[in-house]
Amino acid sequence: MKKIAVSLLGLLIGVQVMGAEMLSSHSFSAGGYKAGVNITVTINTTTTTIDGLGFVMYAISDIFPQGWTCVSSTPAGTVNTTDHKISWDGTTDPPTTLSYVLAPSGTVDPVIFIGQCVGYADGNVVTGTFPNLSLPLLKAHPADTNGDGKITQLEYVSYAGPVAAVFKRGINGGEYNWDGTTLTPKTSP
């Protein structure tokens, strides 16, 4: 017996099936989301079959957060706005890379993505469900008074008080970019 494994950011699960194997993984273009800033979701898939003839059909789908809008997909997928779902299907091996662009909205933290795959090869139906994948909301640093993701020297001094007067002018005019996923600001390039 061979197993189907569905990988999500290094997390592996296995489902036992006879014959074929389908391995899929999710990734995002960013470590978090902010309303109004598009996010690309990429699904990579590899398949193997015992007979070497490949899959004779496949269906891959991903459920994205409610209220988000699918802007585009490559190759073109079918979007179901009622179920917040994008799907791809065909009568060959699945493409190795599927991707879609979402326009996020709201402030839910985190949001959840749920993927599913099914195929037919070697006389068997191969199914799998990706583990739930979460994407955190990017939060503005408290000193970032205008929420632009940068802390200017004036914002820093206002936030930190008199001790911040020793803040030295850094790269990019003294601004620090904060990605919202860590407590440590990153210096602008």
C-alpha positions in Angstrom: 0.0 0.0 0.0 1.2 3.5 -0.8 0.0 6.6 1.2 -1.1 10.0 0.1 0.5 12.8 2.1 -0.7 16.3 2.1 1.9 18.8 3.4 1.1 22.2 4.8 4.0 24.4 5.8 6.0 21.4 6.9 3.0 19.7 8.6 2.5 16.2 7.1 -0.5 14.0 7.4 -1.0 10.6 5.7 -4.0 8.8 4.3 -3.6 5.2 3.2 -4.7 4.3 -0.3 -3.8 1.6 -2.8 -1.7 2.6 -5.8 -1.2 6.4 -6.4 0.2 9.2 -4.3 -0.7 12.9 -4.4 1.5 15.3 -2.4 0.2 18.9 -2.0 1.4 22.0 -0.1 0.1 25.5 0.6 2.0 28.7 0.9 1.3 32.5 1.1 3.0 35.5 -0.5 3.2 37.1 3.0 3.4 36.1 6.7 0.1 37.8 7.4 -2.7 39.9 5.9 -3.9 43.5 6.0 -7.3 44.5 4.5 -6.8 46.0 1.1 -3.4 44.4 0.4 -3.7 41.4 -2.0 -2.3 38.0 -0.9 -1.3 35.2 -3.3 -2.0 31.6 -2.3 0.1 28.9 -4.0 -0.7 25.2 -4.0 2.1 22.9 -5.2 1.2 19.3 -6.1 3.2 16.3 -7.2 1.8 12.9 -8.1 3.2 9.4 -8.7 1.4 6.3 -9.9 2.4 2.6 -9.9 1.5 2.1 -13.5 3.3 5.4 -14.5 0.4 6.5 -16.7 -0.6 9.3 -14.4 -3.9 10.5 -13.0 -7.0 10.2 -15.3 -8.9 12.9 -13.3 -8.3 15.3 -10.5 -10.1 18.0 -8.4 -8.3 20.4 -6.1 -10.2 23.1 -4.1 -9.4 25.6 -1.4 -11.9 27.4 0.9 -10.8 30.9 1.7 -12.1 33.4 4.3 -15.6 34.8 4.2 -15.7 38.3 2.8 -12.5 38.0 0.8 -12.6 38.3 -3.0 -10.8 36.1 -5.5 -9.1 38.6 -7.9 -7.5 36.0 -10.3 -6.1 32.5 -10.5 -3.5 30.6 -12.6 -4.5 28.4 -14.3 -8.1 29.7 -14.3 -10.1 28.2 -11.5 -13.8 28.2 -10.8 -14.8 30.5 -7.9 -17.9 29.8 -5.8 -18.6 33.1 -3.9 -21.3 31.5 -1.8 -19.0 28.9 -0.3 -15.8 31.1 -0.5 -14.1 28.3 -2.5 -11.9 28.1 -5.6 -11.6 24.8 -7.5 -9.6 23.3 -10.4 -10.4 20.0 -12.1 -9.4 18.1 -15.2 -8.8 14.8 -16.9 -5.0 14.6 -16.6 -2.4 14.9 -13.9 -3.0 18.0 -11.8 -0.8 21.0 -12.6 2.3 21.2 -10.4 1.5 24.8 -9.4 -1.9 26.4 -8.8 -2.2 29.9 -7.5 -4.8 32.5 -6.8 -4.9 36.1 -5.6 -7.2 37.3 -2.9 -8.3 40.8 -1.8 -8.6 40.5 2.0 -11.1 42.3 4.1 -12.0 42.4 7.8 -10.0 42.1 10.9 -10.5 38.4 11.9 -7.3 37.1 13.5 -6.3 34.5 12.3 -8.2 33.5 9.1 -8.4 29.9 8.1 -7.9 28.1 4.8 -9.0 24.6 4.1 -7.8 22.6 1.1 -9.1 19.4 -0.4 -7.8 17.2 -3.2 -9.2 14.1 -5.0 -7.9 12.1 -8.0 -8.3 8.8 -9.8 -5.3 6.7 -10.8 -4.2 3.1 -10.7 -7.8 2.1 -10.4 -8.2 3.9 -7.1 -9.7 7.1 -5.9 -7.1 9.2 -4.0 -8.4 11.7 -1.5 -6.9 14.1 1.0 -7.7 17.1 3.1 -5.1 19.7 3.8 -4.8 20.5 7.5 -6.4 23.9 8.4 -3.9 26.7 7.6 -4.2 30.0 9.4 -2.9 33.4 8.3 -2.6 36.1 11.0 -3.8 39.7 10.8 -0.9 42.1 10.5 -1.2 44.6 13.4 0.2 48.1 13.3 2.8 48.9 16.0 1.4 51.2 18.6 3.9 53.9 17.7 2.7 53.8 14.0 0.0 56.5 14.4 -1.0 56.6 10.8 -0.9 52.8 10.3 1.4 52.8 7.2 3.7 50.1 8.5 6.6 52.5 9.1 7.6 54.3 12.3 9.0 57.8 11.6 11.4 59.5 14.0 8.6 61.8 15.1 6.3 58.8 15.8 9.0 57.0 17.7 9.9 60.0 19.9 6.2 60.7 20.6 5.7 57.0 21.5 8.8 56.4 23.6 9.0 59.8 25.3 12.1 61.7 26.3 14.5 58.7 26.2 13.7 58.3 22.5 15.4 61.6 21.8 18.6 59.7 21.4 17.1 57.8 18.4 19.6 58.1 15.6 18.7 58.7 12.0 18.8 55.3 10.4 18.5 54.0 6.9 15.6 55.3 4.8 15.3 58.6 6.6 15.0 57.1 10.1 12.0 54.9 9.4 11.6 51.4 10.6 9.3 48.9 8.9 7.3 46.6 11.2 5.9 43.4 9.5 3.3 42.9 12.3 4.3 39.3 13.0 7.2 40.0 15.4 7.9 42.3 18.3 11.2 43.4 16.8 11.1 46.1 14.1 13.1 45.5 10.9 15.2 48.3 9.5 14.3 49.4 6.0 16.7 48.5 3.2 
